[in-house]
Amino acid sequence: MRVTKKRTFVKTAIYRVWILITSYIFLSIVGKSWSDSILPTLTLNFLYSIGYYTYDRIWQNIKWGIKK
């Protein structure tokens, strides 16, 4: 199997939009000062790791853009 460049681009673009939206929502909810941002930063990184893993696993089941 070969993944096309178009598939990789679309996957990357959708993921970046996802990160922008969820970051905005989370930071709006938290609304802390810069000095208080370490815990939210670590939490975001942990949650986004789980989110990306789930996102990638979903893409593994999408057959569009894969050539044999």
N, CA, C and O atoms as a GROMACS GRO file, in nm:
protein
  272
    1MET      N    1   0.083  -0.119   0.000
    1MET     CA    2   0.000   0.000   0.000
    1MET      C    3   0.088   0.125   0.000
    1MET      O    4   0.199   0.125   0.053
    2ARG      N    5   0.035   0.230  -0.060
    2ARG     CA    6   0.104   0.358  -0.066
    2ARG      C    7   0.005   0.468  -0.033
    2ARG      O    8  -0.103   0.474  -0.091
    3VAL      N    9   0.041   0.554   0.060
    3VAL     CA   10  -0.043   0.668   0.098
    3VAL      C   11  -0.007   0.785   0.008
    3VAL      O   12   0.110   0.819  -0.007
    4THR      N   13  -0.109   0.848  -0.052
    4THR     CA   14  -0.084   0.959  -0.143
    4THR      C   15  -0.049   1.087  -0.066
    4THR      O   16  -0.084   1.102   0.052
    5LYS      N   17   0.020   1.178  -0.135
    5LYS     CA   18   0.054   1.307  -0.074
    5LYS      C   19  -0.072   1.388  -0.044
    5LYS      O   20  -0.076   1.460   0.056
    6LYS      N   21  -0.173   1.375  -0.127
    6LYS     CA   22  -0.298   1.446  -0.105
    6LYS      C   23  -0.363   1.400   0.025
    6LYS      O   24  -0.413   1.482   0.102
    7ARG      N   25  -0.363   1.269   0.050
    7ARG     CA   26  -0.419   1.215   0.174
    7ARG      C   27  -0.343   1.271   0.294
    7ARG      O   28  -0.404   1.312   0.393
    8THR      N   29  -0.210   1.272   0.287
    8THR     CA   30  -0.129   1.324   0.398
    8THR      C   31  -0.159   1.471   0.422
    8THR      O   32  -0.171   1.513   0.537
    9PHE      N   33  -0.171   1.551   0.316
    9PHE     CA   34  -0.202   1.693   0.330
    9PHE      C   35  -0.338   1.714   0.395
    9PHE      O   36  -0.352   1.794   0.487
   10VAL      N   37  -0.439   1.643   0.348
   10VAL     CA   38  -0.574   1.657   0.403
   10VAL      C   39  -0.576   1.615   0.550
   10VAL      O   40  -0.636   1.683   0.633
   11LYS      N   41  -0.510   1.506   0.581
   11LYS     CA   42  -0.503   1.458   0.719
   11LYS      C   43  -0.436   1.563   0.808
   11LYS      O   44  -0.483   1.590   0.918
   12THR      N   45  -0.327   1.622   0.762
   12THR     CA   46  -0.255   1.723   0.839
   12THR      C   47  -0.340   1.849   0.856
   12THR      O   48  -0.347   1.904   0.966
   13ALA      N   49  -0.404   1.894   0.750
   13ALA     CA   50  -0.486   2.016   0.757
   13ALA      C   51  -0.602   1.999   0.854
   13ALA      O   52  -0.629   2.089   0.934
   14ILE      N   53  -0.669   1.886   0.850
   14ILE     CA   54  -0.780   1.861   0.941
   14ILE      C   55  -0.730   1.856   1.084
   14ILE      O   56  -0.795   1.910   1.174
   15TYR      N   57  -0.618   1.794   1.107
   15TYR     CA   58  -0.563   1.784   1.243
   15TYR      C   59  -0.528   1.924   1.297
   15TYR      O   60  -0.557   1.953   1.413
   16ARG      N   61  -0.468   2.009   1.215
   16ARG     CA   62  -0.431   2.143   1.260
   16ARG      C   63  -0.555   2.225   1.295
   16ARG      O   64  -0.553   2.299   1.393
   17VAL      N   65  -0.661   2.214   1.216
   17VAL     CA   66  -0.786   2.284   1.247
   17VAL      C   67  -0.841   2.232   1.380
   17VAL      O   68  -0.887   2.310   1.463
   18TRP      N   69  -0.836   2.102   1.400
   18TRP     CA   70  -0.880   2.041   1.525
   18TRP      C   71  -0.802   2.099   1.644
   18TRP      O   72  -0.862   2.133   1.746
   19ILE      N   73  -0.671   2.110   1.632
   19ILE     CA   74  -0.588   2.165   1.739
   19ILE      C   75  -0.624   2.311   1.766
   19ILE      O   76  -0.635   2.350   1.882
   20LEU      N   77  -0.642   2.391   1.663
   20LEU     CA   78  -0.677   2.531   1.681
   20LEU      C   79  -0.809   2.546   1.757
   20LEU      O   80  -0.818   2.626   1.851
   21ILE      N   81  -0.909   2.472   1.717
   21ILE     CA   82  -1.041   2.483   1.781
   21ILE      C   83  -1.036   2.437   1.925
   21ILE      O   84  -1.085   2.507   2.014
   22THR      N   85  -0.979   2.321   1.949
   22THR     CA   86  -0.978   2.267   2.085
   22THR      C   87  -0.887   2.348   2.177
   22THR      O   88  -0.917   2.361   2.296
   23SER      N   89  -0.777   2.402   2.126
   23SER     CA   90  -0.691   2.488   2.208
   23SER      C   91  -0.767   2.614   2.250
   23SER      O   92  -0.762   2.654   2.366
   24TYR      N   93  -0.836   2.675   2.157
   24TYR     CA   94  -0.912   2.796   2.187
   24TYR      C   95  -1.017   2.766   2.294
   24TYR      O   96  -1.030   2.843   2.390
   25ILE      N   97  -1.092   2.658   2.280
   25ILE     CA   98  -1.195   2.623   2.378
   25ILE      C   99  -1.133   2.599   2.514
   25ILE      O  100  -1.180   2.653   2.614
   26PHE      N  101  -1.028   2.519   2.520
   26PHE     CA  102  -0.967   2.487   2.648
   26PHE      C  103  -0.910   2.612   2.715
   26PHE      O  104  -0.934   2.634   2.834
   27LEU      N  105  -0.836   2.692   2.642
   27LEU     CA  106  -0.776   2.811   2.700
   27LEU      C  107  -0.882   2.914   2.740
   27LEU      O  108  -0.861   2.989   2.836
   28SER      N  109  -0.993   2.919   2.672
   28SER     CA  110  -1.103   3.007   2.711
   28SER      C  111  -1.164   2.962   2.843
   28SER      O  112  -1.202   3.044   2.926
   29ILE      N  113  -1.175   2.833   2.862
   29ILE     CA  114  -1.230   2.778   2.986
   29ILE      C  115  -1.134   2.802   3.102
   29ILE      O  116  -1.176   2.843   3.210
   30VAL      N  117  -1.007   2.778   3.079
   30VAL     CA  118  -0.907   2.789   3.185
   30VAL      C  119  -0.884   2.935   3.221
   30VAL      O  120  -0.896   2.972   3.338
   31GLY      N  121  -0.851   3.019   3.123
   31GLY     CA  122  -0.831   3.162   3.142
   31GLY      C  123  -0.734   3.201   3.253
   31GLY      O  124  -0.760   3.296   3.326
   32LYS      N  125  -0.625   3.130   3.266
   32LYS     CA  126  -0.528   3.157   3.372
   32LYS      C  127  -0.418   3.251   3.323
   32LYS      O  128  -0.404   3.275   3.203
   33SER      N  129  -0.340   3.304   3.420
   33SER     CA  130  -0.227   3.390   3.385
   33SER      C  131  -0.111   3.306   3.332
   33SER      O  132  -0.112   3.183   3.341
   34TRP      N  133  -0.011   3.376   3.275
   34TRP     CA  134   0.105   3.307   3.218
   34TRP      C  135   0.176   3.222   3.323
   34TRP      O  136   0.220   3.111   3.293
   35SER      N  137   0.187   3.273   3.444
   35SER     CA  138   0.258   3.198   3.549
   35SER      C  139   0.183   3.073   3.594
   35SER      O  140   0.242   2.980   3.649
   36ASP      N  141   0.055   3.072   3.570
   36ASP     CA  142  -0.026   2.955   3.607
   36ASP      C  143  -0.048   2.859   3.490
   36ASP      O  144  -0.131   2.769   3.499
   37SER      N  145   0.025   2.878   3.383
   37SER     CA  146  -0.003   2.801   3.262
   37SER      C  147   0.068   2.666   3.253
   37SER      O  148   0.041   2.590   3.160
   38ILE      N  149   0.156   2.635   3.346
   38ILE     CA  150   0.232   2.510   3.333
   38ILE      C  151   0.143   2.386   3.341
   38ILE      O  152   0.157   2.294   3.260
   39LEU      N  153   0.052   2.383   3.436
   39LEU     CA  154  -0.037   2.267   3.449
   39LEU      C  155  -0.128   2.252   3.328
   39LEU      O  156  -0.140   2.142   3.274
   40PRO      N  157  -0.193   2.361   3.282
   40PRO     CA  158  -0.273   2.345   3.160
   40PRO      C  159  -0.191   2.301   3.039
   40PRO      O  160  -0.238   2.224   2.955
   41THR      N  161  -0.067   2.350   3.030
   41THR     CA  162   0.018   2.311   2.918
   41THR      C  163   0.048   2.161   2.921
   41THR      O  164   0.037   2.093   2.820
   42LEU      N  165   0.085   2.112   3.038
   42LEU     CA  166   0.112   1.968   3.051
   42LEU      C  167  -0.014   1.886   3.026
   42LEU      O  168  -0.010   1.781   2.962
   43THR      N  169  -0.125   1.935   3.078
   43THR     CA  170  -0.252   1.865   3.058
   43THR      C  171  -0.289   1.862   2.910
   43THR      O  172  -0.330   1.758   2.858
   44LEU      N  173  -0.275   1.977   2.843
   44LEU     CA  174  -0.306   1.981   2.699
   44LEU      C  175  -0.220   1.883   2.620
   44LEU      O  176  -0.270   1.811   2.534
   45ASN      N  177  -0.092   1.881   2.650
   45ASN     CA  178  -0.004   1.789   2.578
   45ASN      C  179  -0.044   1.644   2.600
   45ASN      O  180  -0.042   1.565   2.506
   46PHE      N  181  -0.080   1.610   2.721
   46PHE     CA  182  -0.125   1.473   2.750
   46PHE      C  183  -0.255   1.442   2.675
   46PHE      O  184  -0.266   1.338   2.611
   47LEU      N  185  -0.352   1.533   2.684
   47LEU     CA  186  -0.480   1.510   2.618
   47LEU      C  187  -0.467   1.506   2.466
   47LEU      O  188  -0.532   1.426   2.400
   48TYR      N  189  -0.382   1.595   2.411
   48TYR     CA  190  -0.362   1.594   2.267
   48TYR      C  191  -0.290   1.469   2.219
   48TYR      O  192  -0.310   1.425   2.106
   49SER      N  193  -0.207   1.412   2.302
   49SER     CA  194  -0.143   1.285   2.266
   49SER      C  195  -0.248   1.176   2.251
   49SER      O  196  -0.246   1.098   2.156
   50ILE      N  197  -0.340   1.172   2.346
   50ILE     CA  198  -0.450   1.076   2.338
   50ILE      C  199  -0.538   1.108   2.218
   50ILE      O  200  -0.580   1.019   2.144
   51GLY      N  201  -0.567   1.238   2.199
   51GLY     CA  202  -0.649   1.280   2.086
   51GLY      C  203  -0.587   1.244   1.952
   51GLY      O  204  -0.657   1.197   1.862
   52TYR      N  205  -0.457   1.267   1.937
   52TYR     CA  206  -0.392   1.236   1.811
   52TYR      C  207  -0.389   1.085   1.787
   52TYR      O  208  -0.410   1.040   1.674
   53TYR      N  209  -0.365   1.008   1.891
   53TYR     CA  210  -0.365   0.862   1.876
   53TYR      C  211  -0.502   0.815   1.825
   53TYR      O  212  -0.510   0.735   1.732
   54THR      N  213  -0.608   0.866   1.886
   54THR     CA  214  -0.743   0.830   1.843
   54THR      C  215  -0.768   0.875   1.700
   54THR      O  216  -0.822   0.799   1.619
   55TYR      N  217  -0.729   0.996   1.669
   55TYR     CA  218  -0.742   1.052   1.534
   55TYR      C  219  -0.670   0.966   1.430
   55TYR      O  220  -0.726   0.935   1.325
   56ASP      N  221  -0.548   0.927   1.460
   56ASP     CA  222  -0.471   0.846   1.367
   56ASP      C  223  -0.532   0.707   1.350
   56ASP      O  224  -0.533   0.653   1.239
   57ARG      N  225  -0.583   0.650   1.458
   57ARG     CA  226  -0.647   0.518   1.449
   57ARG      C  227  -0.772   0.525   1.362
   57ARG      O  228  -0.801   0.431   1.288
   58ILE      N  229  -0.847   0.636   1.370
   58ILE     CA  230  -0.964   0.653   1.284
   58ILE      C  231  -0.919   0.659   1.139
   58ILE      O  232  -0.982   0.597   1.052
   59TRP      N  233  -0.811   0.734   1.110
   59TRP     CA  234  -0.760   0.743   0.973
   59TRP      C  235  -0.711   0.609   0.921
   59TRP      O  236  -0.713   0.586   0.800
   60GLN      N  237  -0.667   0.522   1.007
   60GLN     CA  238  -0.623   0.390   0.963
   60GLN      C  239  -0.737   0.311   0.900
   60GLN      O  240  -0.714   0.222   0.819
   61ASN      N  241  -0.861   0.344   0.936
   61ASN     CA  242  -0.978   0.275   0.883
   61ASN      C  243  -1.039   0.341   0.762
   61ASN      O  244  -1.134   0.289   0.704
   62ILE      N  245  -0.985   0.456   0.721
   62ILE     CA  246  -1.035   0.527   0.604
   62ILE      C  247  -0.952   0.483   0.485
   62ILE      O  248  -0.829   0.497   0.484
   63LYS      N  249  -1.017   0.429   0.386
   63LYS     CA  250  -0.946   0.373   0.270
   63LYS      C  251  -0.915   0.475   0.161
   63LYS      O  252  -0.838   0.445   0.070
   64TRP      N  253  -0.974   0.595   0.169
   64TRP     CA  254  -0.954   0.698   0.069
   64TRP      C  255  -0.805   0.739   0.064
   64TRP      O  256  -0.743   0.762   0.168
   65GLY      N  257  -0.750   0.749  -0.057
   65GLY     CA  258  -0.614   0.798  -0.075
   65GLY      C  259  -0.505   0.693  -0.060
   65GLY      O  260  -0.387   0.725  -0.067
   66ILE      N  261  -0.544   0.568  -0.039
   66ILE     CA  262  -0.446   0.460  -0.027
   66ILE      C  263  -0.449   0.378  -0.154
   66ILE      O  264  -0.554   0.330  -0.197
   67LYS      N  265  -0.332   0.362  -0.214
   67LYS     CA  266  -0.322   0.283  -0.337
   67LYS      C  267  -0.248   0.155  -0.308
   67LYS      O  268  -0.152   0.154  -0.231
   68LYS      N  269  -0.292   0.047  -0.368
   68LYS     CA  270  -0.225  -0.081  -0.350
   68LYS      C  271  -0.114  -0.099  -0.449
   68LYS      O  272  -0.046  -0.202  -0.448
   0.00000   0.00000   0.00000
